Amino acid sequence: MSGRPHDVVIVGSGFGGLFTARALRDAPVRVTVISGTNHHLFQPLLYQVATGVLSSGEVAPATRDVLRRQRNARVLLGVVEDVDLEAQEVVHRSPVGETRTHYDSLVVAAGAGQSYFGHDEFADHAPGLKSLDDALEVRGRIYGAFELAELERDEAAVDRLLTFVVIGAGPTGVEMAGQVAELAHRVLPGQFRSIDPRRARVLLVDPVPHVLPGYPERLSAAATEQLEDMGVEIWTGWKVVDVDDEAVTVEGTDGEQQRIPSSSKVWAAGVQGAPLGRVLAERAGSEVDRAGRVKVTPSCTLPGYPNVYVIGDLMSLDDLPGVAQVAMQSGEHAADQIRRHVAGEPHGEPFVYHDKGSMATVSRFFAVAKVGRIEVAGLPAWALWLGVHLFYLVGFKNRLTTLLHWAVSFVGRGRAERAATWQQVIARNALRREGEVALGSRTDD
């Protein structure tokens, strides 16, 4: 090793990447974190950014700030496009050009993005919730829809603007639909003069038979009852077959199709591994699963390359779910194995996942949670949800401001973050209208 430190390169600054880096803080290694963003994203709370509860800074602290006291770590901004497994170098691109960085151990925690199941064209009309850009775009569309409805005189246009369709009935979809319903029925009434926000429709659409698939039936039923009490329309058993700027087309199990006029759609169904996963598998002669996740060995390593770890949402192992706890624990596992390797100790132990339960919030004061054999719904689950999410937020300041914003939003009726920019709302709508006018002019000719 010629006396130089053991170089650990970590691709990604999400839960997997950050937990790996922090677990190596006292190790005799040199850590380089390479990420396409300059922040660590607390993705489970993105829906609260999208609905104005939290600011982006509270769920996305700067990675440099998080690791500022870790003297053996540095952070580089760049998108890793390739890995030279033989030369042990990652190839990453940034605004200043292409760079190659050497590694002795590589941890790939590039995460996953939204899957549109072969219909990527839907993304323009129904953004997902996988990044800050997504959350801010969704926020602009939601609040912008109410602003534009206030200006409209065409009742059909008002109905279209005030119809919100959330596609996907998993935890993200349930949480998103619940918050939009709270906006319409609790937060915004009394703030407009030409419309009543309570007129809004919120639809939760998914081909699955019930909401929160994978949760116990009792919790799914409790979530469904709460959503319906809030005015959310549950469209389970309906598959989305088309999405455009004006509407969503759904198809039932009997083949019946319905077109639902809607200006604001959110896609919360399906994930796919980051593109780097396929590149890595191709270089190693390995495989990816249907979601583009890399099939790894029991120790989370790339087959044939014991110094390359693939963790979190990008790894395919034992049907583990793509949740934060898997990313955190696999990151700590990778760090432990690297420590053992550097110390000359036996390594390559299999990863053992400890399921700490699952939970989803439906509305203020109501959540569902399963922890071990315990199943709970309502206020106790909501309090548990608050505590767990506060615990895993990075930094005392973020925890404090998040707690204050939650108090304002859940005890009161406010939303701290309601800005919708001209580009998000007016300019986008104006472009659509210009297209309609131009089309109408050509038709008249």
N, C-alpha and C positions, 0 to 999 in steps of 0.2 A: 504493500500500500504506500510505500515511499514516504511514510510519515504524514501524509495529508489526511484531512478529515474524510470520513465516509460521507459521500454526497447522496442525500435523499431529495429527490424531486417529487413534488406533490402536484398533480394536475387537478385544479378545482379548489374553490374556497367555500364550498357548502359544508354541510354537517360532516361528511366523511373526511374531506380535506382538512378542515379546521381541527377536528378531534385527533386526526393523525399528527398534525403539526404540534399541537399542544401536548400530546402524550410523549413527544420527543424533546421536550424543552430542556431536560437535564441529561440527555444522552450525548455521547461524544460523536456527534454527527453535525453536518452542515445541511440545513433544511432550506430548500427553495420552493416556494409556493407560486405556481404559475396559473393565472386565471384570466378569463376574458372579461371579468368585471373587477372593480376595485373594492368590492364589498362582500361580506358574508351574509347570505340571504336566509332569514328565518322564514322559510316558505310556508309553514302552516298558518301564518298570520297574514298572508298576502291578501286574502279576501277582505280583511279589515282595512287594509290600505285602499282597496278597490271601492269600499263603501264609506270611506271617510272617517273611520274610527281612529286609525293610527296614521302617523306620517311615515314616509319611506325610511327616514333615518332610524326610526325605532326598530324596524325589522331588518335593516340592512346597514349595520355599522361597518365602517371602513376596515378592511382586513389588516391594513398596516397598524391601525389603532389597536385592534384586538391583540396583535402579536408584538406590540411596540416594546415590551419588556423581555421578550424572548430573544436573547442576544445571538442564538445560533440560527435564527430564521430570517430570511429576506423574502420580499414579495415582488413579483414581476407581473406586469400587465401584458397579456398576450393570449392569443388563441392557439392552442396546440393542435397542429394539423397532421402531424405524422410522428412516428417513433421509429428510430433506427435501432432495432433490438440487438444487432450484432455489434455496432459501435457504441451502444448504450448512450444514446443521445435522443433528446426530444427536440422536435422542430416546431418552433412557435413563431407566429407572426404578430406584429404590432404595427402601429402607425409609422414607426421608424424603420421597419423592414423585418427581414427574417433572421432568426437567431437559433443557434443550436446550443443546447445546454446538456452537459454530461451528467450522468447519474451512475451511482453504484446500486442504489435501490430506487425503484420507481413505484409510486402509488398513484393509480389513475382513479380519480373520484370526480369524473366529469359530469356525472348526474344524468338526468333524463329530461326530455322536452315533451311537448304536447303531441299526441298522436291523433290524427284526423282520419285514421283508417283508410288511407289511400285517397282522401279528398282534401289535399292540402289547400285547395282553392277556398275552402270554408274559412280558413284562418283570417282572411281579410274582413269577413263579416261577423265572425264569432271568435274573438280573441280568447286565448286560454288564460291560465293563471299560474305561470311558471317563472315569471321574471318581474322585476320592478316595472319595466316598460309595459308589460301586459297589465299589471294592476293599475297603473296610471291611465292607460288607454281605457280600460273598463270603467274606471271612476269618471273619466271625462264623458263617456257615453251615457252612463246612468244619470248623472246630474244634468248633463246636457239635454237629455230627453225631456226632463221636467221643464227646463228652461224653454226649450223649443215648443213644447206643448202649450205653455202659457201664451205664446205668440200666435199659435195657430187658430184659425177660425173654421177650418174644415174638420168636422167631427170624426170622420174616418181617419184623418191624419193624426188627430189627438189620440184616438184609440191605438193606432199603430205605434206612436211614440211611447205610450204608457203601457205597452205590453212587453214584459221582460221574460225572455226564455233562457233558462239555465239548462244546459245539456249535460247530463251526467248526474246520477243520484247517489254517488259515493259521498264521503265526508265533505269534500270541497264543494260539491254541488249543493248539498243540504245546507251547509253553512252559508253559502252565497245566497241561495234562495231565501233563507230566513232573514238575512240582513237586509236584502232589498225590500222584503215585505215589511220589516220594521221601519225602514225609511218611509215607505209609502203610507203606512197606517199610524205611525207614532211620531216620527221626527218632523216630517214636512207639512202635515196639515196646518192650515192657518198662515202659511208663508206665501201663498199664491192667491191671486185675485180672480183669475179667469178659469182656473181649473181646481178641482179637488184631487189632491194626490191619492186619496183613498180609492179613487176610480181605477188606479193601476191594477193590472193583472200580472201575477208572477206565476210562471209555469215551470215545473221541474219535470224534464223529459228524459226517459231512459228505457231501453227495451227490456231491462231486467224486470222481474215480477214485483219487486218491492224496493223501497229505498234502503240505503246502507246495506247492500249485499255483502255478506261475510260477517255481519253482526248477528247476534242472537235474535231470533224472531220477535221476542218480547220487546227488545230495544228498538228494532225496526218499526214495530207497530206504535210504540210510544212516540218516536220521532215523526211518523206519519200523522198521528193525531195532532201533535203540536203544530206542525206545518199547516195542516188544514184549518186549525183554529185561527191561525194567523192570516188565512186567506190564500195560501199557496195552493195552486191547482196541481195535483199529482198526476202526471201522465206516464205512469209506468206501463210497460208493455207496448210502447210506441217507439219506433226507430226513426231517427232523423235520416232522411234520404236526400235532402237538398237544403242549402242555405244560401240566400242572396241578401242584398242590402235591405230588401223590403220585407222578407218573410222567412219562415222556417217551414219546410214541408216534412210531415211525419207520416209514417206508415204503421198501421196496427198489425196485430198478429194474423188478422183475417185478410190482409192485403189492402184494406181501405186506406186511402190517403187523405190527409187534410193539410191545407195551407194556412198557416197561422201568421197573419200580418204582425210584424215586430221590427222595430228599429234597433233594439238593444238585445244582443245575444251574447251569452258567455259559454265557452266550451270547457267543461270540467270532466270530460270522459276520455280515458285512455292516455297512456304514456308510452314513449319510445326512447330507447337509449340514445345518448349523444352520438353524433356521427363518428367521433373518435373510436367508439367501440368497434365498429365494423372495420375501420382501418387497422386497429390493433389486432383483431382476430385474423385478418387477411395476412398481416405480416408474420403472424405466428403459425399460420396454417390451422387455426382453431375455428370454433364455431360461435355463432350468435343464435339466440332464440328468436321467436317470432316478433318480440318487441325490440330487437336490436341490442339486447344485453349480452355481454360476453360470458360464455360458459367457462367457469373457473374450477380449479381444483378445490378440494375441501379446505385447504388453507388460504383460499382467496387469491391464489396466484394464477398467472397465465400459464396454461399447460406448456411445459418445456422451458419455462423461464421462471425459476423460483425466486428471482429478485424483482419480479414485476407483479405488483398486487393490483387487482381490479376490485373496487369496493363500492358499497352503497347501491344507488339506483342503477348503476351500469353493470353490476355483476348478476349473473344468473346462477343461483346455487340453492338447491333444495326447495325450490318454490318460495323462497323468502319474499315477503312483500316489499314494495318500494316505499318504505316509511323511514322517518328520521332515525328511529332507534336502530334500525339495521345499519344505516350509514354510520352512526356514532360508534356502535359496537364493533363493526368491521374495521373502522379506522383505528380504534384502539388496539384491535387484534393485530393489524398490520404493523403498527408501531412497536408492539411487544415483540413480534417476530424479528423485526429489524434490530431491535436492541439485543436480542439473543444472538443474532448473527454477528453483530459487531463485537460482542463480548466473547465470541468463540464458543457459545453454548449451543446445544441442540435446538433446532428450530424447524419450522414446517408443520407445526401442530394444526389440527383442524379447527376451524372456526365454529364456535358453539353460540348460537343466538339465544338470548334470554328474553322471552316475550314479556314485556312489562305492561301489556294491555293496550287497549285502543279506546279512543273517545272522540266524540264529535259534538260541537255546540250547535244547537238548533236556533236558539233565540236568547235574549237576555234572561238569566235565571233558569235556563233549561238546557240541559245537555244529556247525552247518554254516554255511559262508560262501562267497559268490561275490563276488570283487573283480576286475573286469575279466574276463580270461580264466582267472583262477585259481579253481579250485574245491577247497575243502578241508573235511574233516570230522574230528571228533574233538577231541583236546586242542589242537592248533594253532589251530583255529577258535574254540575256547572262550577261549583266551588273547587272541586278536584281539578277540573280542566283549567281554571284560572291559575291555581297553584303550580301545576306542572309546566304550563307555558311560561309563567314568570320565572320559574327556576331555570329553564333552559335558555332564556334570553341572555344575550351576552352583555355584560356590563351593568353596574349599579345604576348609572344614569338612565339607561334604556328601560330598566325595570321600573324605576321611579316614574318616569314620564308616561310609560305605558299604563301603569296603575292609575295615574291621574286621568289619562284619557279614557280609560275604562269607566272610571267614576262619572266623568262628564257624560259619557255616551249611554251607560247602562242605568245609572241612578237618575240622571237627568235625561234631557231629550236632545242634547247637542251632538254635533259631529265636528271634530276639530279640523278636519281636512276635507273641504268641499270645493276646492278650486277646480274649475274646468276651463281649459284654455281656449282661446279663439280657434286655434288650429284643430283642436279636438272636436269642437262643437260646431261653431258657426261656419268655418271654412269648409269642413267636410260636408255639411248639409247644403251649403251654397253650391258646391261642385255637383252634388246630386241634382239640385234644382236646375242648374245651368244645363245639365245633360237632358233633363226632361223638357225644358223650354226649347232647346235646340232640336230635339226629336219632334216636339209638337210643331215647330215651325216647318220642318221638312215635310211632315205629314200634310200640313195645310197647303203647301206648295203643290 
